[in-house]
Every structure is written in C-alpha cells, then in structure tokens.
C-alpha cells in the first residue's frame, strides 16, 4: 500500500476497521490509513456499494429519502433518511461528473454490443412492413384477433384492442 500523505511504499498492517477492512500504518510518517483513504467514500460508516445503491435508487426510481430507507430496511440495512439525504447531496454530483467524463470519451458501458452485431431497432418493421406506430412492450400484448393482422388493420394509435371477455364472465350481467 502507498501512503496517501508521503507516497511511501513501506507500510505495515495495523488493526482492522469497523467495516472489517485492513488498516495500515506508514513506516516513514506514521499515518494510519486504509484502502478507502483516497476515496470519496472515506470516513463513511457504510460500504461503498450500499451508498452507491441508495443514491442510484433515489435517482433512478424517483423515490423519496424515506422510501429509499424503507427499501434498504427490507434488505436488512438500517439507514436513516437524513443519512441518505447527505449521501445524495455528497455523491450525486460526483456520479454525474464521472458519467459525463465517460460519455465524453465514448465509453459505452459493460453492456456494449460488439460492432459486428445487427443494429435493427425493436420498432423497425419486418422486411418492408409499416412502422409499428409507437407500440412498446409495456402497452400490452395483441389479442388473438389482431395478432395476425397487418399494421394497417390495427386500431387507431397502433395499439391492439383488448380481447373482449366472454359474455358469461362479465360482471353485473
């Protein structure tokens, strides 16, 4: 380990931290440090991945601080809503900065496809057909009577009409 103060390579193992991480002591300057000492997560009582997860949930799912606290509590991690507030205020600008740097460099992420794969969009019409007029997976599945119909025969808006329930299954009749 390299000492963050004097950059010395000579460090000995010291005691462990509350999180179970190894603490080191520099032989040259005497400073005690951990692997997290140079990290933005240094000095936090929770592991890095828990903090990052809470901030991501807050942003991604548009949850309140209380809801994020409840989601973590359901997974056995007790965090106060004010702690999540401080994490969001501290780490969200840093996460945004890293995301902007990676997008600027053209970083495509771990789910990037190789350049040799097909590039057809899921909304691309099959072999010369008409576009699917804004249809998406969360709009439901086409009913049996419209599944084989061409897009020109679909109802307005491009969505398939829901299948009618049998007469004996209707409520109130």
Residue pairs with C-beta under 8 A, 6 or more apart in sequence:
1 9
1 11
1 24
1 33
1 35
2 8
2 9
2 11
3 11
3 24
3 26
3 28
3 29
3 31
3 33
4 31
4 33
4 37
4 38
5 26
5 29
5 31
5 33
6 26
6 28
6 29
6 31
8 26
8 27
8 28
8 29
10 26
10 27
10 28
11 24
11 25
11 26
11 27
11 33
12 24
12 25
12 27
13 22
13 23
13 24
14 22
14 23
14 24
14 25
14 32
15 23
16 22
16 23
17 23
17 34
18 45
19 45
19 46
19 47
21 34
21 35
21 36
22 34
22 35
23 32
23 33
23 34
24 32
24 33
24 34
25 31
25 32
25 33
26 32
26 33
34 42
36 42
36 48
39 48
40 90
40 91
40 94
41 48
41 51
44 51
46 77
46 79
50 72
50 77
50 79
51 87
51 91
52 91
52 95
53 72
54 68
54 72
54 79
54 84
54 87
54 88
55 87
55 88
55 91
55 92
55 95
56 95
57 63
57 68
57 71
58 65
58 68
58 84
58 88
59 88
59 92
63 71
64 81
65 81
65 82
65 84
65 85
65 88
66 81
68 79
68 81
68 84
69 79
69 80
69 81
69 84
72 78
72 79
73 79
102 109
123 131
123 132
123 135
123 136
125 131
125 132
125 151
129 150
129 151
130 150
130 151
130 152
131 151
132 151
132 158
133 151
133 154
133 157
133 158
134 157
134 158
135 158
135 159
139 159
140 159
140 160
140 162
141 160
142 160
143 160
143 161
143 162
143 163
144 163
145 163
146 153
146 154
146 155
146 160
146 161
147 160
151 158
154 160
155 161
167 173
